[in-house]
Amino acid sequence: MLFRSNHVNMLKAAEMALAEKICYPILLGNEEKIAKTALENDIDLTGIEIINLRHDREEKRRIEFARYLSEKKSREGISYNEAVEKMYERNYFGMMMVETGQADALITGVYSNYSDTIKAARDIIGVRKGKTIAAMQILNTKKGTLFLADTLFTRNPTTEELVEITKLTHEAVRFFAHDPVIAMLSCSNFGSEESPGAQSITKIGRASCRERV
């Protein structure tokens, strides 16, 4: 599990994740700055790997990643030289580690603009063919864990997009070892809202009722 380690909360999260055996954290950043921040905040990073992606010792990996990206995206206008420059960015380098199997996931976004993060994910990992992209929030509450989607991308989804988002959410919830029980919500109160998004929810609800009958 990769952590973009430019914030003290990231370092604390990595320390806790290792201590609780949730994952094996890898920190992306300058090791001297990370060590200084950890010391100032009494954070123990013993046993946690730190990768300084901009250091000379990572040149070979940057070149390998750049070659991979330029070959994958050559038809979309990403040249090898441009790909090399991107490998100095933590989101691109981290996404490439995930893409090549060197990490299972990337935790980022403390300072990054979400659109930049998503662009890196699209460029490197991509979206499954025929799939809608969606964001999901996970809430741990006193009544249990709640999964909310789509919380970011599709402003006024069509009926087809809502179905696809529901399928994606179902898969994600099962990935986190929960049995999905799904409710579809809109901003409409008993048909008071006639926007396309609210109408799409209504269509799905009616179709679901017909299937049950």
FIKOLZA-1660 file (N, C-alpha, C; in steps of 0.1 Angstrom, whole numbers, plus 5000, padded with zeros to 4 digits):
% residues 213
   i   px   py   pz ch aa at
   1 5008 4988 5000  A  M  N
   1 5000 5000 5000  A  M CA
   1 5009 5012 5000  A  M  C
   2 5007 5021 4990  A  L  N
   2 5015 5033 4989  A  L CA
   2 5008 5045 4996  A  L  C
   3 5016 5053 5003  A  F  N
   3 5011 5065 5009  A  F CA
   3 5019 5077 5004  A  F  C
   4 5013 5087 4998  A  R  N
   4 5020 5100 4995  A  R CA
   4 5023 5107 5008  A  R  C
   5 5036 5107 5012  A  S  N
   5 5039 5110 5026  A  S CA
   5 5043 5125 5027  A  S  C
   6 5036 5134 5022  A  N  N
   6 5039 5148 5023  A  N CA
   6 5030 5155 5034  A  N  C
   7 5024 5147 5043  A  H  N
   7 5016 5152 5053  A  H CA
   7 5017 5144 5066  A  H  C
   8 5017 5150 5078  A  V  N
   8 5019 5142 5090  A  V CA
   8 5008 5132 5092  A  V  C
   9 4996 5134 5087  A  N  N
   9 4985 5125 5089  A  N CA
   9 4988 5112 5081  A  N  C
  10 4995 5113 5069  A  M  N
  10 4998 5102 5061  A  M CA
  10 5008 5093 5069  A  M  C
  11 5018 5100 5076  A  L  N
  11 5028 5092 5083  A  L CA
  11 5021 5085 5095  A  L  C
  12 5012 5092 5102  A  K  N
  12 5005 5085 5113  A  K CA
  12 4997 5073 5108  A  K  C
  13 4990 5075 5096  A  A  N
  13 4982 5064 5091  A  A CA
  13 4991 5052 5087  A  A  C
  14 5003 5055 5081  A  A  N
  14 5012 5044 5078  A  A CA
  14 5016 5037 5090  A  A  C
  15 5020 5044 5101  A  E  N
  15 5024 5038 5113  A  E CA
  15 5013 5029 5119  A  E  C
  16 5001 5034 5119  A  M  N
  16 4990 5026 5124  A  M CA
  16 4987 5014 5116  A  M  C
  17 4987 5016 5102  A  A  N
  17 4984 5005 5093  A  A CA
  17 4994 4993 5095  A  A  C
  18 5006 4996 5097  A  L  N
  18 5016 4986 5099  A  L CA
  18 5014 4979 5113  A  L  C
  19 5012 4987 5123  A  A  N
  19 5010 4982 5137  A  A CA
  19 4998 4973 5138  A  A  C
  20 4988 4976 5131  A  E  N
  20 4975 4968 5131  A  E CA
  20 4975 4958 5120  A  E  C
  21 4986 4957 5113  A  K  N
  21 4988 4946 5102  A  K CA
  21 4977 4947 5092  A  K  C
  22 4973 4960 5089  A  I  N
  22 4963 4962 5078  A  I CA
  22 4969 4960 5064  A  I  C
  23 4982 4965 5063  A  C  N
  23 4989 4964 5051  A  C CA
  23 5004 4967 5054  A  C  C
  24 5012 4966 5043  A  Y  N
  24 5026 4969 5044  A  Y CA
  24 5028 4982 5037  A  Y  C
  25 5029 4993 5044  A  P  N
  25 5030 5006 5038  A  P CA
  25 5043 5009 5031  A  P  C
  26 5042 5017 5020  A  I  N
  26 5054 5022 5013  A  I CA
  26 5052 5037 5012  A  I  C
  27 5061 5045 5017  A  L  N
  27 5060 5059 5016  A  L CA
  27 5067 5065 5004  A  L  C
  28 5061 5074 4997  A  L  N
  28 5067 5081 4986  A  L CA
  28 5071 5095 4990  A  L  C
  29 5083 5098 4990  A  G  N
  29 5088 5111 4994  A  G CA
  29 5103 5112 4997  A  G  C
  30 5107 5124 5001  A  N  N
  30 5121 5126 5005  A  N CA
  30 5123 5120 5019  A  N  C
  31 5132 5110 5020  A  E  N
  31 5134 5103 5032  A  E CA
  31 5139 5112 5044  A  E  C
  32 5147 5123 5041  A  E  N
  32 5152 5132 5051  A  E CA
  32 5140 5140 5057  A  E  C
  33 5131 5145 5048  A  K  N
  33 5120 5153 5053  A  K CA
  33 5110 5144 5060  A  K  C
  34 5108 5132 5056  A  I  N
  34 5100 5123 5062  A  I CA
  34 5105 5119 5076  A  I  C
  35 5118 5117 5077  A  A  N
  35 5124 5114 5090  A  A CA
  35 5123 5125 5100  A  A  C
  36 5125 5137 5095  A  K  N
  36 5123 5149 5103  A  K CA
  36 5109 5151 5108  A  K  C
  37 5099 5150 5100  A  T  N
  37 5085 5151 5104  A  T CA
  37 5081 5140 5114  A  T  C
  38 5086 5128 5111  A  A  N
  38 5083 5117 5120  A  A CA
  38 5089 5119 5134  A  A  C
  39 5101 5124 5135  A  L  N
  39 5108 5127 5148  A  L CA
  39 5101 5138 5155  A  L  C
  40 5097 5149 5148  A  E  N
  40 5090 5160 5154  A  E CA
  40 5076 5156 5160  A  E  C
  41 5070 5145 5154  A  N  N
  41 5057 5142 5158  A  N CA
  41 5056 5128 5165  A  N  C
  42 5068 5123 5169  A  D  N
  42 5069 5111 5177  A  D CA
  42 5062 5099 5169  A  D  C
  43 5065 5098 5156  A  I  N
  43 5060 5087 5148  A  I CA
  43 5071 5077 5145  A  I  C
  44 5068 5064 5147  A  D  N
  44 5078 5054 5145  A  D CA
  44 5075 5047 5132  A  D  C
  45 5085 5049 5123  A  L  N
  45 5084 5044 5109  A  L CA
  45 5093 5031 5107  A  L  C
  46 5097 5025 5118  A  T  N
  46 5106 5014 5117  A  T CA
  46 5099 5003 5109  A  T  C
  47 5106 4997 5099  A  G  N
  47 5100 4986 5091  A  G CA
  47 5092 4991 5079  A  G  C
  48 5091 5004 5077  A  I  N
  48 5083 5010 5066  A  I CA
  48 5093 5014 5055  A  I  C
  49 5090 5009 5043  A  E  N
  49 5099 5013 5031  A  E CA
  49 5096 5027 5027  A  E  C
  50 5106 5035 5024  A  I  N
  50 5105 5048 5019  A  I CA
  50 5111 5049 5005  A  I  C
  51 5104 5054 4995  A  I  N
  51 5109 5055 4981  A  I CA
  51 5110 5070 4978  A  I  C
  52 5122 5075 4975  A  N  N
  52 5124 5089 4971  A  N CA
  52 5124 5088 4955  A  N  C
  53 5112 5090 4949  A  L  N
  53 5111 5088 4935  A  L CA
  53 5119 5097 4927  A  L  C
  54 5123 5109 4932  A  R  N
  54 5131 5119 4925  A  R CA
  54 5146 5117 4926  A  R  C
  55 5150 5107 4934  A  H  N
  55 5165 5105 4937  A  H CA
  55 5171 5098 4925  A  H  C
  56 5184 5100 4923  A  D  N
  56 5191 5093 4912  A  D CA
  56 5190 5078 4912  A  D  C
  57 5189 5072 4924  A  R  N
  57 5189 5058 4925  A  R CA
  57 5176 5052 4919  A  R  C
  58 5166 5061 4917  A  E  N
  58 5153 5056 4911  A  E CA
  58 5152 5058 4896  A  E  C
  59 5164 5063 4890  A  E  N
  59 5163 5066 4876  A  E CA
  59 5160 5054 4867  A  E  C
  60 5165 5042 4871  A  K  N
  60 5162 5030 4863  A  K CA
  60 5147 5028 4863  A  K  C
  61 5141 5029 4875  A  R  N
  61 5126 5026 4876  A  R CA
  61 5118 5037 4869  A  R  C
  62 5122 5049 4870  A  R  N
  62 5115 5060 4862  A  R CA
  62 5116 5058 4847  A  R  C
  63 5127 5053 4842  A  I  N
  63 5129 5050 4828  A  I CA
  63 5120 5039 4824  A  I  C
  64 5119 5028 4832  A  E  N
  64 5111 5017 4829  A  E CA
  64 5096 5021 4829  A  E  C
  65 5092 5029 4839  A  F  N
  65 5078 5034 4840  A  F CA
  65 5075 5043 4828  A  F  C
  66 5084 5051 4824  A  A  N
  66 5082 5061 4813  A  A CA
  66 5080 5053 4800  A  A  C
  67 5088 5043 4798  A  R  N
  67 5088 5035 4786  A  R CA
  67 5074 5028 4785  A  R  C
  68 5070 5023 4796  A  Y  N
  68 5057 5015 4797  A  Y CA
  68 5045 5025 4794  A  Y  C
  69 5046 5037 4800  A  L  N
  69 5035 5046 4798  A  L CA
  69 5034 5052 4783  A  L  C
  70 5046 5055 4778  A  S  N
  70 5047 5060 4764  A  S CA
  70 5042 5050 4754  A  S  C
  71 5045 5037 4756  A  E  N
  71 5041 5027 4747  A  E CA
  71 5026 5024 4748  A  E  C
  72 5021 5025 4761  A  K  N
  72 5006 5023 4763  A  K CA
  72 4998 5035 4757  A  K  C
  73 5003 5047 4758  A  K  N
  73 4995 5059 4755  A  K CA
  73 5001 5066 4742  A  K  C
  74 5009 5060 4734  A  S  N
  74 5015 5067 4723  A  S CA
  74 5004 5072 4713  A  S  C
  75 4993 5064 4712  A  R  N
  75 4983 5069 4702  A  R CA
  75 4975 5080 4708  A  R  C
  76 4977 5083 4721  A  E  N
  76 4969 5094 4727  A  E CA
  76 4979 5106 4729  A  E  C
  77 4990 5106 4723  A  G  N
  77 4999 5118 4723  A  G CA
  77 5009 5119 4734  A  G  C
  78 5011 5109 4743  A  I  N
  78 5021 5109 4753  A  I CA
  78 5034 5104 4748  A  I  C
  79 5044 5113 4747  A  S  N
  79 5057 5108 4742  A  S CA
  79 5065 5103 4753  A  S  C
  80 5076 5097 4749  A  Y  N
  80 5085 5091 4760  A  Y CA
  80 5091 5102 4769  A  Y  C
  81 5095 5114 4763  A  N  N
  81 5101 5125 4771  A  N CA
  81 5090 5130 4780  A  N  C
  82 5078 5131 4776  A  E  N
  82 5067 5136 4785  A  E CA
  82 5065 5126 4796  A  E  C
  83 5065 5113 4793  A  A  N
  83 5063 5103 4803  A  A CA
  83 5075 5103 4813  A  A  C
  84 5087 5106 4809  A  V  N
  84 5098 5107 4818  A  V CA
  84 5095 5118 4828  A  V  C
  85 5091 5130 4824  A  E  N
  85 5088 5141 4833  A  E CA
  85 5077 5137 4842  A  E  C
  86 5067 5130 4838  A  K  N
  86 5056 5126 4847  A  K CA
  86 5060 5117 4858  A  K  C
  87 5071 5109 4856  A  M  N
  87 5075 5100 4866  A  M CA
  87 5082 5107 4878  A  M  C
  88 5084 5120 4877  A  Y  N
  88 5089 5128 4889  A  Y CA
  88 5077 5133 4897  A  Y  C
  89 5065 5130 4893  A  E  N
  89 5053 5133 4900  A  E CA
  89 5048 5121 4908  A  E  C
  90 5045 5123 4921  A  R  N
  90 5042 5112 4930  A  R CA
  90 5030 5105 4925  A  R  C
  91 5019 5112 4921  A  N  N
  91 5007 5105 4916  A  N CA
  91 5010 5095 4905  A  N  C
  92 5018 5100 4895  A  Y  N
  92 5021 5092 4883  A  Y CA
  92 5030 5080 4887  A  Y  C
  93 5040 5083 4895  A  F  N
  93 5049 5073 4899  A  F CA
  93 5042 5062 4907  A  F  C
  94 5034 5067 4916  A  G  N
  94 5026 5058 4925  A  G CA
  94 5016 5049 4917  A  G  C
  95 5009 5056 4908  A  M  N
  95 4999 5048 4900  A  M CA
  95 5007 5038 4891  A  M  C
  96 5019 5041 4887  A  M  N
  96 5026 5032 4879  A  M CA
  96 5031 5020 4887  A  M  C
  97 5034 5022 4900  A  M  N
  97 5037 5011 4909  A  M CA
  97 5025 5001 4910  A  M  C
  98 5013 5007 4911  A  V  N
  98 5001 4999 4912  A  V CA
  98 4999 4992 4899  A  V  C
  99 5000 4998 4888  A  E  N
  99 4998 4992 4875  A  E CA
  99 5007 4981 4872  A  E  C
 100 5020 4982 4877  A  T  N
 100 5030 4971 4874  A  T CA
 100 5030 4961 4885  A  T  C
 101 5021 4962 4895  A  G  N
 101 5021 4951 4906  A  G CA
 101 5031 4953 4917  A  G  C
 102 5037 4965 4918  A  Q  N
 102 5047 4967 4928  A  Q CA
 102 5040 4973 4941  A  Q  C
 103 5027 4976 4940  A  A  N
 103 5019 4980 4951  A  A CA
 103 5004 4977 4948  A  A  C
 104 4996 4975 4958  A  D  N
 104 4982 4971 4956  A  D CA
 104 4973 4983 4955  A  D  C
 105 4977 4995 4961  A  A  N
 105 4968 5007 4961  A  A CA
 105 4976 5019 4964  A  A  C
 106 4971 5030 4960  A  L  N
 106 4977 5043 4963  A  L CA
 106 4968 5052 4971  A  L  C
 107 4973 5057 4982  A  I  N
 107 4965 5067 4990  A  I CA
 107 4971 5080 4988  A  I  C
 108 4963 5089 4983  A  T  N
 108 4968 5103 4979  A  T CA
 108 4956 5113 4981  A  T  C
 109 4959 5125 4978  A  G  N
 109 4948 5135 4978  A  G CA
 109 4949 5146 4989  A  G  C
 110 4958 5145 4998  A  V  N
 110 4958 5155 5009  A  V CA
 110 4961 5169 5003  A  V  C
 111 4970 5170 4994  A  Y  N
 111 4973 5182 4988  A  Y CA
 111 4969 5183 4973  A  Y  C
 112 4968 5171 4967  A  S  N
 112 4965 5170 4953  A  S CA
 112 4951 5175 4950  A  S  C
 113 4949 5181 4938  A  N  N
 113 4936 5184 4933  A  N CA
 113 4930 5171 4928  A  N  C
 114 4918 5168 4931  A  Y  N
 114 4913 5154 4928  A  Y CA
 114 4913 5152 4913  A  Y  C
 115 4911 5162 4905  A  S  N
 115 4911 5161 4890  A  S CA
 115 4924 5156 4885  A  S  C
 116 4935 5161 4891  A  D  N
 116 4949 5157 4887  A  D CA
 116 4951 5143 4891  A  D  C
 117 4946 5139 4903  A  T  N
 117 4948 5125 4907  A  T CA
 117 4940 5115 4898  A  T  C
 118 4928 5119 4894  A  I  N
 118 4920 5111 4885  A  I CA
 118 4926 5110 4871  A  I  C
 119 4932 5121 4867  A  K  N
 119 4939 5121 4854  A  K CA
 119 4950 5111 4853  A  K  C
 120 4958 5111 4864  A  A  N
 120 4969 5101 4865  A  A CA
 120 4964 5087 4865  A  A  C
 121 4953 5084 4872  A  A  N
 121 4947 5071 4873  A  A CA
 121 4942 5067 4859  A  A  C
 122 4935 5076 4852  A  R  N
 122 4930 5073 4839  A  R CA
 122 4942 5070 4829  A  R  C
 123 4952 5079 4829  A  D  N
 123 4963 5077 4820  A  D CA
 123 4971 5064 4822  A  D  C
 124 4972 5060 4834  A  I  N
 124 4981 5048 4837  A  I CA
 124 4973 5035 4839  A  I  C
 125 4963 5036 4848  A  I  N
 125 4956 5023 4851  A  I CA
 125 4944 5022 4841  A  I  C
 126 4937 5033 4838  A  G  N
 126 4926 5033 4829  A  G CA
 126 4913 5028 4835  A  G  C
 127 4903 5029 4827  A  V  N
 127 4889 5025 4831  A  V CA
 127 4886 5012 4823  A  V  C
 128 4880 5002 4830  A  R  N
 128 4876 4990 4823  A  R CA
 128 4867 4993 4812  A  R  C
 129 4869 4986 4800  A  K  N
 129 4861 4988 4788  A  K CA
 129 4846 4987 4791  A  K  C
 130 4839 4997 4787  A  G  N
 130 4824 4997 4789  A  G CA
 130 4820 5000 4803  A  G  C
 131 4829 5005 4811  A  K  N
 131 4826 5008 4825  A  K CA
 131 4825 5023 4827  A  K  C
 132 4815 5027 4835  A  T  N
 132 4814 5041 4840  A  T CA
 132 4824 5043 4851  A  T  C
 133 4831 5055 4852  A  I  N
 133 4839 5057 4863  A  I CA
 133 4831 5063 4875  A  I  C
 134 4833 5059 4887  A  A  N
 134 4826 5064 4898  A  A CA
 134 4834 5064 4911  A  A  C
 135 4831 5073 4920  A  A  N
 135 4838 5074 4933  A  A CA
 135 4829 5069 4944  A  A  C
 136 4835 5063 4954  A  M  N
 136 4828 5058 4965  A  M CA
 136 4834 5062 4978  A  M  C
 137 4826 5067 4988  A  Q  N
 137 4830 5071 5001  A  Q CA
 137 4826 5059 5011  A  Q  C
 138 4835 5057 5020  A  I  N
 138 4832 5046 5030  A  I CA
 138 4830 5053 5044  A  I  C
 139 4819 5051 5050  A  L  N
 139 4817 5057 5063  A  L CA
 139 4815 5046 5074  A  L  C
 140 4823 5047 5084  A  N  N
 140 4822 5038 5096  A  N CA
 140 4813 5044 5106  A  N  C
 141 4801 5040 5108  A  T  N
 141 4792 5046 5118  A  T CA
 141 4789 5036 5129  A  T  C
 142 4782 5041 5139  A  K  N
 142 4778 5032 5150  A  K CA
 142 4768 5021 5146  A  K  C
 143 4761 5024 5135  A  K  N
 143 4752 5014 5130  A  K CA
 143 4758 5004 5119  A  K  C
 144 4771 5006 5117  A  G  N
 144 4778 4998 5107  A  G CA
 144 4784 5006 5096  A  G  C
 145 4790 4999 5086  A  T  N
 145 4797 5006 5075  A  T CA
 145 4788 5009 5064  A  T  C
 146 4789 5021 5059  A  L  N
 146 4780 5026 5048  A  L CA
 146 4789 5029 5036  A  L  C
 147 4785 5025 5024  A  F  N
 147 4792 5028 5011  A  F CA
 147 4784 5037 5003  A  F  C
 148 4789 5048 4999  A  L  N
 148 4781 5058 4991  A  L CA
 148 4787 5061 4978  A  L  C
 149 4779 5059 4967  A  A  N
 149 4784 5061 4953  A  A CA
 149 4772 5066 4944  A  A  C
 150 4775 5073 4934  A  D  N
 150 4787 5079 4930  A  D CA
 150 4787 5093 4937  A  D  C
 151 4798 5096 4944  A  T  N
 151 4799 5108 4952  A  T CA
 151 4807 5119 4945  A  T  C
 152 4810 5118 4932  A  L  N
 152 4819 5127 4926  A  L CA
 152 4817 5130 4911  A  L  C
 153 4816 5120 4903  A  F  N
 153 4818 5122 4889  A  F CA
 153 4806 5125 4881  A  F  C
 154 4796 5117 4882  A  T  N
 154 4784 5118 4873  A  T CA
 154 4773 5126 4879  A  T  C
 155 4772 5139 4874  A  R  N
 155 4763 5149 4879  A  R CA
 155 4748 5145 4877  A  R  C
 156 4745 5142 4865  A  N  N
 156 4731 5138 4861  A  N CA
 156 4731 5125 4853  A  N  C
 157 4733 5114 4860  A  P  N
 157 4734 5101 4854  A  P CA
 157 4722 5097 4846  A  P  C
 158 4724 5090 4835  A  T  N
 158 4713 5083 4828  A  T CA
 158 4709 5071 4836  A  T  C
 159 4698 5065 4831  A  T  N
 159 4694 5052 4838  A  T CA
 159 4705 5042 4836  A  T  C
 160 4711 5041 4824  A  E  N
 160 4721 5031 4821  A  E CA
 160 4734 5033 4830  A  E  C
 161 4737 5046 4832  A  E  N
 161 4749 5049 4840  A  E CA
 161 4746 5046 4855  A  E  C
 162 4734 5048 4859  A  L  N
 162 4731 5044 4873  A  L CA
 162 4731 5029 4875  A  L  C
 163 4727 5022 4865  A  V  N
 163 4728 5007 4866  A  V CA
 163 4743 5003 4867  A  V  C
 164 4751 5009 4859  A  E  N
 164 4765 5006 4859  A  E CA
 164 4772 5010 4872  A  E  C
 165 4768 5021 4877  A  I  N
 165 4774 5026 4890  A  I CA
 165 4770 5016 4901  A  I  C
 166 4757 5011 4901  A  T  N
 166 4752 5002 4911  A  T CA
 166 4760 4989 4910  A  T  C
 167 4763 4984 4898  A  K  N
 167 4771 4972 4896  A  K CA
 167 4785 4974 4902  A  K  C
 168 4791 4985 4898  A  L  N
 168 4805 4988 4903  A  L CA
 168 4805 4988 4919  A  L  C
 169 4795 4995 4924  A  T  N
 169 4794 4996 4939  A  T CA
 169 4793 4982 4945  A  T  C
 170 4784 4974 4939  A  H  N
 170 4782 4960 4944  A  H CA
 170 4795 4952 4944  A  H  C
 171 4803 4953 4934  A  E  N
 171 4816 4947 4933  A  E CA
 171 4826 4952 4944  A  E  C
 172 4826 4965 4946  A  A  N
 172 4835 4971 4955  A  A CA
 172 4831 4967 4970  A  A  C
 173 4818 4967 4973  A  V  N
 173 4814 4964 4986  A  V CA
 173 4818 4949 4989  A  V  C
 174 4816 4940 4979  A  R  N
 174 4820 4926 4981  A  R CA
 174 4835 4925 4983  A  R  C
 175 4842 4933 4976  A  F  N
 175 4857 4933 4978  A  F CA
 175 4861 4936 4992  A  F  C
 176 4853 4945 4999  A  F  N
 176 4856 4948 5013  A  F CA
 176 4849 4938 5023  A  F  C
 177 4845 4927 5018  A  A  N
 177 4839 4916 5026  A  A CA
 177 4826 4919 5033  A  A  C
 178 4818 4927 5026  A  H  N
 178 4804 4930 5031  A  H CA
 178 4794 4925 5021  A  H  C
 179 4783 4921 5026  A  D  N
 179 4772 4916 5018  A  D CA
 179 4763 4929 5013  A  D  C
 180 4764 4932 5000  A  P  N
 180 4757 4945 4996  A  P CA
 180 4742 4944 4997  A  P  C
 181 4737 4955 5004  A  V  N
 181 4722 4957 5004  A  V CA
 181 4721 4972 4999  A  V  C
 182 4716 4974 4987  A  I  N
 182 4717 4986 4981  A  I CA
 182 4703 4994 4980  A  I  C
 183 4704 5007 4984  A  A  N
 183 4693 5016 4983  A  A CA
 183 4697 5027 4973  A  A  C
 184 4688 5031 4964  A  M  N
 184 4691 5042 4955  A  M CA
 184 4683 5054 4959  A  M  C
 185 4690 5065 4961  A  L  N
 185 4684 5077 4966  A  L CA
 185 4685 5088 4955  A  L  C
 186 4676 5098 4956  A  S  N
 186 4677 5110 4947  A  S CA
 186 4672 5121 4956  A  S  C
 187 4672 5133 4950  A  C  N
 187 4667 5145 4957  A  C CA
 187 4652 5147 4956  A  C  C
 188 4645 5137 4951  A  S  N
 188 4631 5139 4949  A  S CA
 188 4623 5133 4961  A  S  C
 189 4613 5141 4965  A  N  N
 189 4604 5136 4975  A  N CA
 189 4590 5132 4969  A  N  C
 190 4588 5119 4967  A  F  N
 190 4576 5114 4961  A  F CA
 190 4572 5120 4948  A  F  C
 191 4583 5121 4939  A  G  N
 191 4581 5126 4926  A  G CA
 191 4581 5141 4924  A  G  C
 192 4585 5149 4935  A  S  N
 192 4585 5163 4934  A  S CA
 192 4596 5169 4925  A  S  C
 193 4606 5161 4922  A  E  N
 193 4617 5166 4914  A  E CA
 193 4617 5160 4900  A  E  C
 194 4617 5167 4890  A  E  N
 194 4616 5162 4876  A  E CA
 194 4629 5163 4869  A  E  C
 195 4640 5165 4876  A  S  N
 195 4653 5165 4869  A  S CA
 195 4657 5151 4863  A  S  C
 196 4665 5151 4853  A  P  N
 196 4669 5138 4846  A  P CA
 196 4674 5128 4856  A  P  C
 197 4682 5133 4866  A  G  N
 197 4688 5123 4876  A  G CA
 197 4677 5117 4884  A  G  C
 198 4668 5125 4889  A  A  N
 198 4657 5120 4898  A  A CA
 198 4648 5110 4890  A  A  C
 199 4645 5113 4877  A  Q  N
 199 4637 5105 4868  A  Q CA
 199 4644 5092 4866  A  Q  C
 200 4657 5092 4864  A  S  N
 200 4665 5079 4862  A  S CA
 200 4663 5070 4874  A  S  C
 201 4664 5075 4886  A  I  N
 201 4662 5067 4898  A  I CA
 201 4648 5061 4898  A  I  C
 202 4638 5069 4894  A  T  N
 202 4624 5064 4894  A  T CA
 202 4622 5053 4885  A  T  C
 203 4629 5054 4873  A  K  N
 203 4628 5043 4863  A  K CA
 203 4633 5030 4868  A  K  C
 204 4645 5031 4875  A  I  N
 204 4651 5019 4880  A  I CA
 204 4643 5013 4891  A  I  C
 205 4637 5022 4899  A  G  N
 205 4628 5017 4910  A  G CA
 205 4616 5010 4905  A  G  C
 206 4610 5015 4894  A  R  N
 206 4598 5008 4888  A  R CA
 206 4602 4995 4882  A  R  C
 207 4614 4995 4875  A  A  N
 207 4618 4982 4869  A  A CA
 207 4621 4972 4879  A  A  C
 208 4627 4976 4891  A  S  N
 208 4629 4967 4902  A  S CA
 208 4617 4961 4907  A  S  C
 209 4606 4969 4909  A  C  N
 209 4593 4965 4914  A  C CA
 209 4587 4955 4905  A  C  C
 210 4588 4957 4892  A  R  N
 210 4582 4948 4882  A  R CA
 210 4589 4934 4882  A  R  C
 211 4603 4935 4884  A  E  N
 211 4610 4922 4885  A  E CA
 211 4606 4914 4897  A  E  C
 212 4603 4921 4908  A  R  N
 212 4599 4914 4921  A  R CA
 212 4585 4908 4919  A  R  C
 213 4577 4915 4912  A  V  N
 213 4563 4910 4910  A  V CA
 213 4564 4897 4900  A  V  C
% end
